Amino acid sequence: MNSDSYHLVCPKCGTRFDDAYQLACPSGCNALIIAKYSAQQLTVRDLPGMFRYSDWLPVKGHLATKSAPICYQSSGLANELGLNNLWIAFAGFWPEREAYVTSGSFKEFEALPTMVRLAERAKGVILVASAGNTGRAFAEVSSKIGKPVIIVVPAKARERIWTSTPADHLLLVTIDGDYTDAINLGNNLCSLPGIYPEGGAKNIARRDGMGTMMLEGTMAIKHLPDWYIQAVGSGTGGIAAWEASRRLVADGRFGPDLPRLLLIQNDPFTPMVHAFQDGRRDLIHDDMINPKEAIPKVHADVLTNRAPPYGISGGVYDALMATNGMMTTATTDEAIKAGDLFRKTEGIDLDPAAAVCVGGLIKAVKSGVIKPDEKILLAITGGGYERIHRELSIHIHTPDFEVDQNTNNEELMNSVREWVSRYV
């Protein structure tokens, strides 16, 4: 890609600016900045993995990778649910279907362009705060390309940070707390010079990388779907699907209508469901009563972001309103049964978050929200872990720092500063 192949725009004030790895509008607007690409129509390039969609990724170069979403039309699960047009966008490790996401999670589609974008636009080390899947994806990319990364996760998620090759440029910090505690610690560490936050939903590379699930699905169906279904914690994947589908509508070859979003949270942690069903843009205290009690009860704790980009301009609320979307829930029991059904009918094990997604689909079909002939794109955001552990070498990274409430933050900051100095 040429350096002028995209620019950044604030959707709230309309300011246009060049990319210097910004995460926010330079005027201070509370909005998710977006990438505007010079390519009005999507050309699938002869490039490795997900970089075949580089026309609509905020990068100039690419990496040698086989990681990319795949999409196929379901017969097993579709027949079980009485659906005639169910398509599965799969992110995970499933070699028979040419799925080679070796971290097992679609977060790899965020990590790859994000690390390229940082290398092209700034000089520093990226920091990722994660509940597990995102951290593992960035660790996996780091292990493959030799670029440094700092990962902060809750202590209970430490065993999720494994890679298929040794990660020699990874600094792993664990904290005695939950996902939001990891985010807060990560924000503190980002005050150090040379450390760049990956940015979560604010990072255009993360969103447009996740948006390749919609691109791949639409290319397979040869038309935009009627529904895009995904389980969400922050909701960034839903925002990404909406943004990608707007580009596909503007492309002109895949239909004029945006897919409806059906976003699912894991009961009992469902703050965005409460807010949206109440018709509110803003989350309030009552949406998250006793989160410390609710989070341990969910099947997929990666779906438990306590500060999601819900009400921000261009966020989850806007995506749902623009697509006539819906939010619903799936319980832990429903998710477990859905995961078992998917394994039985499709032949692959699921990440817990993906099982929540299938549970939400089943509820929507049974309630009549989704009709048998509608074109459905089901986002399976992780799977194939059994194959990964059976067929690949697994390297679990021992934490470099373990933080609790009594940790000397000054000592930690000095140690991290010293580590970063090796790379900056």
Secondary structure, 3 states (H helix, E strand, C coil): CCCCCEEEECCCCCCEECCCCCCCCCCCCCECCEEEECCCCCCCCCCCHHHHHHHHCCCCCCCCCCCCCEEEECCHHHHHHCCCCEEEEECCEEHHHCEECCCCECCHHHHHHHHHHHHHHCCCEEEEECCCHHHHHHHHHHHHHCCCEEEEEEHHHHHHCEECCCCCCEEEEEECCCHHHHHHHHHHHCCCCCEEECCHHHCHHHHHHHCHHHHHHHHHHCCCCCEEEEECCCCHHHHHHHHHHHHHHHHCCCCCCCCEEEEEEECCCCHHHHHHHCCCCCCCHHHHCCHHHHHHHCCCHHHCCCCCCCCCECCHHHHHHHCCCEEEEECHHHHHHHHHHHHHHHCCCECHHHHHHHHHHHHHHHCCCCCCCCCEEEEECEECHHHHHHHCCCEECCCCEEECCCCCHHHHHHHHHHHHCCCC
